[in-house]
Amino acid sequence: MNSRGGYVTTCIPVYDALDVVASGETFDRNTKVAGWDQTNLTLGLQYWFYKKCRVQLQYTRCLCGENISSKDYNWLQAQVQVAF
């Protein structure tokens, strides 16, 4: 079984401690059989409220092959990251 994938992410500062984050990733877990591919496209905002601490809100659109899901879907995520 052969697989193939890749991803790209960018973070663009827009104001003070606020960034726009965008990423795209694709993965085909079995290139010999159709329908095992998935692509995720994400767009979000992150705010750094302390030197190593941030809160992020992002929207993701998932484009799925028929063997992964019967339809494409969306999700909204929020996360807080704290580092010491």
Residue pairs with C-beta under 8 A, 6 or more apart in sequence:
1 29
1 30
1 32
2 30
2 31
2 32
3 27
3 28
3 29
3 30
3 31
4 27
4 28
4 31
5 25
5 26
5 27
5 28
6 25
6 26
7 23
7 24
7 25
7 26
8 23
8 24
8 25
9 21
9 22
9 23
10 21
10 22
10 23
11 19
11 20
11 21
11 46
12 19
12 20
12 21
12 22
13 19
14 20
17 47
17 48
17 49
18 45
18 46
18 47
18 48
19 45
19 46
19 47
19 48
20 43
20 44
20 45
21 42
21 43
21 44
21 45
21 46
21 56
21 58
22 42
22 43
22 44
23 40
23 41
23 42
24 39
24 40
24 41
24 42
25 39
25 40
26 37
26 38
26 39
26 40
27 37
27 38
27 39
28 36
28 37
28 38
28 65
29 36
29 37
30 36
33 67
34 65
34 66
35 65
35 66
35 67
35 68
36 65
36 67
36 68
37 64
37 65
37 68
38 62
38 63
38 64
38 65
38 68
39 62
39 63
40 60
40 61
40 62
40 63
41 60
41 61
41 63
42 58
42 59
42 60
42 61
43 58
43 59
44 56
44 57
44 58
44 59
44 77
45 56
45 57
45 58
46 54
46 55
46 56
46 57
47 54
47 55
47 56
48 54
49 55
52 82
52 83
52 84
53 80
53 81
53 82
53 83
54 80
54 81
55 78
55 79
55 80
55 81
56 77
56 78
56 79
56 80
56 81
57 76
57 77
57 78
58 76
58 77
58 78
59 74
59 75
59 76
60 74
60 75
60 76
60 77
61 72
61 74
62 69
62 72
62 73
62 74
62 75
63 72
64 71
64 72
64 73
